[in-house]
Amino acid sequence: MKTIRSTRRSVLAAVLVSSALLWGCEQDETLTFEDVAEINQTVQDDNRSQQESDVVNEFVAMGFDDNQVDVTGAQQVKMLRFRRLPSGVEPVYDNDTDDDGTPGPYSVTIDFGTEGVSCYDGRTRRGVITATATGRYRDEGTVITTTTEGYGVSRDGGVNWFNHDFSRTVTNNGLNEDENISYTVVESNVITSPEGQVTNWSSTRTREWDWGTDNTPFTADDFYYITGNGLTERVGVRTIDHVINEAVTFKFDCGVVYGGVITHTDRASGNNIVVDYGEGCTIAKTITYNINGQTFTFPL
């Protein structure tokens, strides 16, 4: 029987205390208005990329379970619901079979078209997501590779687009000590803003899938717990590193980040920016953080 962890579990409480103290000590009053603006833009690019990475995971990963013949009826409906693909966007599968009769790689293509399609979170998406998998999402040893082509996200109905060029590799490590499935996620993303600014983002993470108290996959009490680190380089402008201090959590019946704490460190100034996702589940959720004594918000 698995023990379900608190959705606000701490990796190390001492890390958070240290981060808060460090923030207070390293606040640099010599930062210019331009410095603060650049740091804020880089933190927002990091948030934007992290969010979209997890959305792409939702669109793809469960498809390598719901495409199997042993998943039908109500269970398949639940999985499709949690994937949140908009109406009219149908995944196209290709299940290869080797000459000896054993299954080969599975592939899926998700095409949002060139004009864009409105999605569950109020954003409009366009372009193509392509993924291959060596087996089912929940099976130990499965490797899923995902790329995007012409993939863009708009927050204003298609007026302004942030383009994302993702490359992701997800490896199923099997059950961990808590009897939850653990995945290693290695990924990169090139973001191009509406103004043409390019941002390089990369991360290495551990994604833990907790099936909840009922020990049944793809139900409303399932959680993802994400830990790891990475960097965001706003090319020619700023570079920040990030570390997840308190596991970023995604609840399957929630459309946004449910909780977690990430500390960003600006390489040029040494400033630490702590982003706390709070705890809750509303599409209109907004996070607040401080940079050099100034408060900023970012809508999820």
N, C-alpha and C positions, 0 to 999 in steps of 0.2 A: 504494500500500500504506500503510495507516494505521499510525502508531506508537502503540502502546498505552501509556498513561501509567501510572505507579505508582498504586495505589489509595490511597496516602497522599501524593499529590502536594501540594506547597505552592503556594499562590498567591503568597505572598511569605514566605520564611523570616524575614525581618527583622520582619514584622508580628507573628509569634508571639513573637519575642524581646521586642519592644517591649511587647506585651500582658502578658507575664509580668512585666516590670519595672514596668509601670504598675500591675499588680495589687499588687505588693509595696509600691509607694509610696503607693497610694491606699487601702490597707486602713484603714478608719475604726473606731477602737476605741470611738467614741462611739455607734455603732449599738446600739440596744436589742435585747433579745430579740425584741420584736414586729417591729422593722424587719427583722431577719434572716429571721424567719418569713415576712413578707410578700414579701420579695425571693425567697425560695425558692419560695413558692407561685406567683409570677409566672413564674419560670424554668420551673417544671414545667408551667404552662399553655402556655408557649411550646413546650416539647418535645412536649406532648400534641397541640397543634395541628399542628405541623410533621409529626409522624408520621402523623396521620390524613389530612392533606392528600395525602401521598404514597401512602397506601393507596387513597384515593378515585381518585387518578390511575391506579393499577394497575387498579382495577375498571372504569374507563371507557375509557382511551385506546386500549388494544390492541383493544377491541371495535370500534373504527372501522377496524381492519384485518381482524379475523377475520370480519367481516360481509360482506367482499367476496368475489365469486364466484371470484376468481383465487387465493384462499388456501384450500387444502383439505388433507385427509389429515394427515400427521405434523406439518406446519408449523402447522396450525390447532390441533392437540392441544397443541403446545408453548406457543402463545400463550395458550390457555385455562388451561394450568397456571400460567403466570406471572401471570395475572390473579387467581388464588386465590379466585374466587367459591365460596362453600360449596355443597355439594350441595343441590339444591332451590331455589336462587335463580337463576332464568333471566332473562337480559336480554331485554327486548322492544324490537325495532327497528322504526323507521318510516323508510324511504328514500323521500323525496319525489322526484318527477320533474316538472320544469317542462314547460309545454305544448309547448316546442320539442324535447322529447325528451332534453335534457341533464339530468344528475343535479342535484338540488337538495340542500338540507341533509339530512344524516343525523341521526337522533335515537335515543337509547337511554334506556330507563327500567329501573332496577334497584331492585326492591322487596324489602326485608328483612322486611316485615310489621310489625305493631305489637307483637308479643310478643318479638321478637328471635330471631336465628339465630346459633348458635355458628360462629366463623370460624377460619381456619388458625392465627392468632396467639393463640388462647385467649380472645379477646375476643368479646363478644356484640354484635351490631349490629341496629338496627331503623331503620325509616323508608325514605325514597325518595331515590335519586340520579337526577337527570335531566340529560342532556347533549345538546347538538347540535353537529354538526361540518359544516364546509363541504366537507370532502373526507376523504381517508384520513389517518391519524395521521402517516404517514411522508412525506407529500407537502408540498413547499414551498408556503407560503401558506395552508395549512389553519388555520382558527381553531376551537377547541373551547371551548364555554362550558358550565360545569357549575354546577348549583345543587343544594341539598339541602332536603328538607322532612321535619320530624320525625325527623331523623337523629340517633341516639344511640349511644353506645359505652359498654359496661359491662365492667369488669375482674373482676367477681365474679358472673358468671352471670346478670345482670339484676337484681341487688338495688339497685345504685346506678348511675345513668346520668349521663354527661356528654353534653349535647346540643350538636351542632355545626351551625351555620347557615352553610354555605360558599357563596361566590360566586367562581368561578375562570374566568379567560380564558387559554387557552394558544394561542400563535401559533407556527407552524412557520416558522422563519427560513431553512430550507434548510441546506446544508453550510457549516460554518465552515472556518477555515484548516487544521484538523486532519482535515478530511473527515468530521467527525461532524455529525449533525443537531443543530441548536441550536434551542431553544424559549424564548420569553419567557413567563414565568408571572406574572400579576398576580392577586392573590387577597386575600380577606378572610374572616374567620371570627368568628362570635360564639359563644363557649363559655358554656354555663350549667351550673354545677356542681350536684351533688345538693342542696347547701344553698341554691341560688338565686343564687350569686355569678356575675356576668356579666363576661366578659373579652373585649375586642376585640383581635383579632390581624390583622395585615396584612403582606404582604411583596411584594417585586418580585424575581424571580429569573431566572437563566438556567439552563435544564436542558439538558445536553449528553448525547446518546445515542451511546455508543461501541459499535459492533457487534462489537468483539472481534477476535481474531486471525484468525478465519475469515471476517470481513466479511459474515456472514450474520445478518440480524435475528432476534430472538426465540430466541436460543440461550443456553446456560448461562453463557457468558463475556461476555455483554453487561453494560455498566455505565451507570448514570446518574451524571453529575457535576453537582452543584448549587452555584451561587454566588449571592450577593445579600445583601439586608438587609431589615430590617423592624422592627416594634415590637409590643409586647404591653402592653395597658393593662388591668390588673385594676381595673375601674371603681370609683372612689372610694377606691382603696387604693394602687396602685403602677403606674408605667409604666417599662418597660425597652426599650431599643433593642438590636437584635442585628445582627451582621455575620458572615458566613461567612468565616473567615480561611483555612481549608483546605477545599477542596471536599468537601461532604457527598456520600458515595458510596452508591449502591444497586446491589447485584449482583443480576441477574435471578433467580438460583437461591437468593437469600437473603431471608428473610422480615422482616428488620429493617435498620436503618441499618448499613452495613458499616464506614464510617469517616468522618472529618471533624472539624473543630474550629470551634466557634462562640463568639464573645465577646459576652456580654450586658453592657450598661451600665445601671445603675440611675440614672435621671435625678435622683432626689432626693439621693443620697449621692455619686454619681460612682464607686461601686464597680464594678469589672470582674469578671465571673464567667466563667471559661473552661470551656466544656463540650467535652471531648474524647471522641469516640465510640470511640476505640481503633481496632482493626482486627480484624474477625472476624465470624462469622455464626452466631449461635445465638439461638433464640427467647427463651431465658432471659437474654439479654444485659442488663447493668445498667451505667449510667454513674455516675461519681463526680465531684463538683465541690466547690469550696470557696467559702464566703461568709463574709467577715470572720474567717477562720481556722477556721471550723466546716465539717465535712465532711458532705455530703448525697449520697444516692443516688437514682436514678430508674430504674425498670425499663422497658425498651423494649418 
